[in-house]
């Protein structure tokens, strides 16, 4: 009997140890290498920016988290300790993304926004378009905070002030090109004669007059994007927001669209464009580089040619990818 009891106690201890080992391995797996790499990259960046206080808090939280997971094998823990480590993990994630974006776009500017996937480019664009609400801070258009606009008036605000150009065009296949372009004016309740007087000069400028009666599935990608630009311009917006506008286009259509943007901007139209394309960004007057939710660097065209700006953008992207300092 004593031998059976000893064996039962031994098995119980082994099972408890196995359970602890499984819990340890689970926690270690959760703190995966990708997360650690991102954290360390952010520490490196903050060191370069001389944020000494942030570095101290950041590294302290990381050390506690790593020490807990790496030294936990075979030891019991408490719920209080578990909660403390979860808070450290959340703190580290917040530190990676809790930065301020402080930028201004002047009337008539052509600004491109670049950065790696996940850096916050599209989120920034969505906030500026009043599609998302910032957790902190203020977005101003002509000095008026977007947060002051009531929810029921947001759609009207977008139609009156903003024009959108998307990567996938977002044209309705059941509408012909003309009706797709006029849709924002229809939603505003404008009369047909007024709408047609706005449409014809825009269609002529964009070279799509002959396509107005065709349907989206009958025209090329480049022609669809021209129609999308016409739809963005038809309301005479204060600002055009373009999200990867060349992403779905071939090289020829890309050149045509970028030339079109340049002409529109030369006429005084303000454009803010998110893009991964160095070629597209090299046509802008200013290029902002976003990293971890913050404007890390910006390049002004000044007297540079497209080729010179292209090279400057390429050099900056290389610096971002390798963790280099600002220039």
N, C-alpha and C positions, 0 to 999 in steps of 0.2 A: 504493500500500500504506500509506504514512504517513497519507494522508488517511483511509483506512478505519479505521486504528488510532485516529486522533484522534476520529472519529465514534463508534467503539465505546466509547471512554473517556467521551466526552460523554454518550452514552446511559446508560452505567453510572452516572454521577454523577447524572443526572436521575432514574433509577429509584430510586437510593438516597435522594435528596431526597424523592421522592414517598412512599417507604416511611416515612421519618421523619415526613413531614407527616401521613400516615394514623395513625401511632402517636400523634402529638401530639393529633390530633382525637379519637381514641378515648379518651385519658386525660381530655381536657377534658370530653367527653361524660359520662364516668363520674362526674366531680365535678359533678353536675347542680345546677341552681338550687334544687331542693327541699331537697337536703341542705345547701347553703350557707345557705339561709334558716333552716333548723332550727338550724344551728350558731350563726348570728348571734343568733337568738332566745335560745338558751341562754346565750350570752355576755352579752346584755343582762340576762337574769334573774340570772345570777351577779353582775353588777355591782351590781344592786339589793340583792342579799343580802350585798354587801361581802366576797365570797370572793376577796380580792385575789390570793392565791397561785394559785388555780385559774384566774383570769382570765389571769394571765401565762403559765401553761403552755398554756392553751387557745389563746390568740391566737398564741403562738409556733408551735405545731404547725400552725395554720391558715395562717399566713403562709408557712411553709416549703412547705406543700403547694401553695398557690396560686402562689407564686413558681416552684416547680418546673414546674408545668403551664403557666403563662402564659409562662415564659421558655425553654421547652424547644425551641421551633420551630427546626429547622435545626441542632440541636446533638446530638452523640452523648451517650449516658449509659452508666452502668455498672450492673451487676447490684446492686452494693452500694448505689448511689443509689436504684435502684428499690425495693429491700427497705426502705430507710430511709423512703421516702415511703409505702409500704404500711403500715409501722408507725405513721406519723403519722396516716394515715387511720383505722386501727383505734383508736388512742388517742382521736381525736376522737369516734368513735362510742361508745366506752366511757364517755367523759366525759358524754355526753348522757344515759346511762341508769344510770351507776354511782352511784346515790344510796341512802341509807338511808331506809327507811320505818320510823319509830318511832311506833307508835300502840298504844293500849290500849283495849279495849272492856270496860266493866264489866258485871257481871251485871245483867240487866234493862234495859239500854240499847237504844235503837233508833237505829242509826247508818246514814246514807246516805253512799255514796262517789260522787263525781262527778268529771268531767274529760273532756277531749277524747279522741277515738278514738286509741288508741295510747299513751295516757298511763300505762298499767299497771294500770288498775282490775281487769280480769278476771284478769290475772296475779296480782295481790295476793289476790284471792278464791280462786283455785286453790291458791295456796300455803297460805292459811289452812285450806283444805279438805283439805290433804295430797294434793292431786291433782298438784301440782308441788312440787319440792324447791328451796328457795332456794340460790343459789350461796354466799351468805354470810348470817350472822345466824341468829337463832333465833325460832321461833314457839312460844309457850307457851299452853297451855290449863290453867287452874287451876294455874299454876306448873310444869306438866310439859312439857318440850320435845317437840314432835312428832317431832323427829329421833331420839328414843330409842325410838320405836315400831318394831318390826321389820316388814319388808315384808309378811310373812305375816299380820300382825295389823292392818294398816292398814284393810282393808275392815271388819273388826269394830269398829275404833275409830270409823269414820265412822258406822256404823249405831247405835252406842251414844251418840254425842255430837253428831252433826251432822244437821240436816235441810236438804234442798236444794229450792229453788223456781227453776225455769228459765223462760226466756222462752217456749220452745216446749213447755212442759208435760212432755214426755218420758213420756207415758202409753203403755202397751202396748195396741194396738188389739185384740189377741187376748184380752185380759183385760177383764172388766167393771170398773166403777168400784170396786166393793168389793174385788176382788182386787188391783187396782192399789194401793189404799191399804194393804192388808194385806201387800203383798209384802215390805217391810222386816222385818216381824215373822216372816213365814214363813222368811226367810233367817236370822233369829236363832234359829229353832227353837222358838218359843213355841207353846203348845197353843191349840187353836181357841177354847175358851171364854174364855180370857184375852184373845185377840185381839178377839173380838166385844165383850167388855166395854169395851175401849178404843175400839173403832170407833164405837159408837152415840152416846156423848156428843159426840165430835168431829164426826160427821156432822150431828148436830142443831145444834150451835153454828155450823157453816158452812152450814147450810141445804141440805144435799145428801142427806138421808135418802131422799128419793123417787127419787134418781138411782143408788142403789147397784147395781141390777141392770142398768143401761144400760151400753152400750159407749161408748168415747170418741168414736167417729164419730157417735153419736146425740145428743150434747149440744153446747152452745155453747162458745165460747172461754172465756168467764167461768166457766162451770160446770167446764170442764176445769181451769182454774187453781185453783178452789176444791178440786177433788179432789187436785191436786198439793200444795196447802197441807196438806190432811188427811194425805196420805202423809208429808209432812215432819214433821208434829206427832205422828204415831202412835207414834213411838219415844220421845217425851218428851225431845227433844234439849236439850243445854245451849245450843246456838246454831243459829239458822236463818240460812243463807246464801242470799240471793236475788239472782240475776243477771238484771237487766232484767225483773222479773216482770210489768210492765205493758206491755212492748214489743209484744205481739201482741194486746192487748185494745182494744176500743172504749172511748169515754169513760165510758159507764155501767158497764161491767165493771171499768174502772180504778177508778172511785169505790168500787165495792163491795169490791174487793180491798184498797184502801188503808184503808177503814174496818175491814175484817177484820184487817189487820195492826195497826191501832191498838188494837183490842180485845184481840188476842192479847198485844201488848206490855203493855197495862194489867194483864194477868193475870200479868205477871212474865217473859214470854218475851223472851230476848235476840235481836235481829234485826240482821243486817248486810246491807245492800242496796246493790248496784251499780246505778246508774240514770243515764240521760241526761235523765230527765223532771224538770223543775223542780217540777211538781205533786207527783210522788211523793216527791221529797226534802223538800218542805215539810211533810210529815207526820211526819218523823223528829225526834228530840230533838237530834241533832247531825249536821252535814253536813261531811264531809271533802272537800277538793278536791285531786286528784292532778295533778301536772304533771311530765313527764319522770321519772316513777318516784319522786317525793318528795311528801310531804304539804306542799303549798304554803300552804294556808290552811284554817281550819275555822271554822264558825259554830255557836254554841249557840243553841238555841231560847230558853232562859230564860223570860221572860214574853211573848215574841212570839206573836201569833196566826199561824195558817197563812198569812194574807195578807201579814203583815209579814215572815215568814220567806221566803215566796215572793219578795218584792221583794229581800230581802237576798241570796238565792241568785242571782237574776238579775243583780244588780249585781256580784257576785263573778265570775260567769261572763264578764261583759263585760270585767272587769278582766283575767281570764286571757287572753281572746281578743286583747286589745289590748296585752298585755305590761306592764300596769300593776303597781304595787307592791302589797304586802299592805296591808290595813287593820286 
